[in-house]
Amino acid sequence: MNGRRLLDIIAYTVLAVAIVGFVLAHLKPEWWWARESVVVVERTAPSATAPPHTEKDFRAAARAGMAAVVAVLPSERTGAPTPSLPPDHPQIPLPQPLPSEIGSGVVISADGLIVTNAHVVEQAERVRVRVRFADGTAASAQVIGKDAETDLAVLRLTAPSALSLRPLPFAPDDSYAVGDIVLAIGHPFGVGQSVTMGIISALERTELGISTFEHFIQTDAAINPGNSGGALVDTAGRLVGINTAIFSQSGGNIGIGFAIPGRVVRPVVAALVREGRVRRGWLGVQLEPVVDAGNAAEERGESGGVLITAVLPDSPAQRAGIAKGDILRAVGNRPVHAIAEALDAVAALPPGEKVALTLERNGKPLTVTVTIAERPPLESP
């Protein structure tokens, strides 16, 4: 009897434990086995070298840019000023009365060099202009050179030692990419110095019709009239480019702005400071993209090139025997796939230098040697 009762007790105990275990297995499964999550969370220990501010804090970059960006003011003019726009830019309704600023500029050296757009100072050749810093300090500057083909100009402050200059350093050419956050700093519509934020939307924008030599940075940071000549800076407070134009059918900002990259700005500034102009090589042809390179070129595995649609009289191209309809494949050892590449390759050659051009004429390869001349000056925009 005692044995039977012991068995009953054991059976009831096992049954009770099983019931409790079944309930807990459904209500608290983690008590019984580990469950793998389908969401992966990467946990990284904070870096000991992390800056004190978060990456969303752009105050230091804005301060650096604001200290270096000046308003370019009208000088020795009459009538109401108009914020400058690149040639053929859509007209934009402007507030009345107009403020005094006509554009922006960026201090890039401790000895008082300021870079801006050529169209900002188009009427200020060989005369002084006035600039105003963010703290209200006004100063005079001299236009020492303009380059209409890149839409760049250089000013020099007449008394830089009397000012507490904080020049903006250039960002390394390989330090930025599409998607990077940038700040546009300038004087839009003359309302005062303003900072807008966006990203780099694209690089190497060409054939926009804004200038001859185009390698624009595209950004969605708001750029408007008066921003021309201002700074596009990265989050480290370094100069990425010079704001120049916007793309707009209505005349207002729609998030497509363009800046001249530092790699284009620096050599132009150096040439303007040295000689007051930029000397470039010139061939004397008009170019168009190649639509159909022809079966012969395809069979040889060739691609790219630009079509020569006109040869100017008494030009290096005419003297070398280059003809309308030729396809330019290479300048020296530089292959050519687009008009911008052809312009850059020829412009980089010093006047007087001989160079071999690889052409295609009537489906057959041809090589000619041409003596490069100096590119004639282009009228200011």
Number of C-alpha atoms within 10 A of each C-alpha: 5 7 8 8 10 10 11 12 12 11 12 11 12 12 12 12 12 12 12 11 14 12 12 14 14 10 10 11 13 11 9 11 9 8 8 7 7 6 6 7 7 6 6 6 6 7 7 6 6 9 8 7 10 8 10 8 11 18 13 13 17 24 13 19 31 25 18 24 30 33 29 33 23 24 16 10 9 7 6 12 16 19 27 23 24 20 14 9 16 15 13 16 9 12 10 7 8 15 17 18 26 25 31 35 33 30 28 22 17 15 15 21 23 27 28 29 30 28 24 29 27 17 15 17 15 10 13 19 21 18 25 18 19 16 9 10 10 15 19 18 21 19 23 20 25 28 25 22 18 20 26 26 29 28 27 22 22 15 12 17 11 9 13 9 17 17 22 23 17 19 19 12 11 7 9 15 14 13 12 14 20 28 28 31 32 34 29 24 22 24 14 15 20 17 21 15 19 17 18 22 19 16 17 13 14 18 15 12 12 21 17 17 22 23 21 25 26 25 29 23 25 22 32 23 27 30 35 33 36 35 34 34 27 26 18 16 23 21 27 28 25 31 32 32 27 29 18 16 12 11 15 17 19 16 17 17 24 29 27 28 24 19 16 17 20 14 12 23 24 14 15 21 19 12 11 18 19 21 21 19 22 24 23 21 19 14 21 14 16 18 10 11 18 13 11 14 16 12 8 8 8 13 15 19 26 26 25 20 15 18 21 14 11 9 17 21 23 18 13 14 12 27 16 17 16 22 28 27 25 21 21 16 11 14 18 23 17 20 21 18 19 20 20 17 19 21 20 12 21 17 18 13 11 14 16 14 21 22 22 20 15 11 15 10 14 16 15 13 18 20 20 23 23 17 17 11 13 10 9 16 19
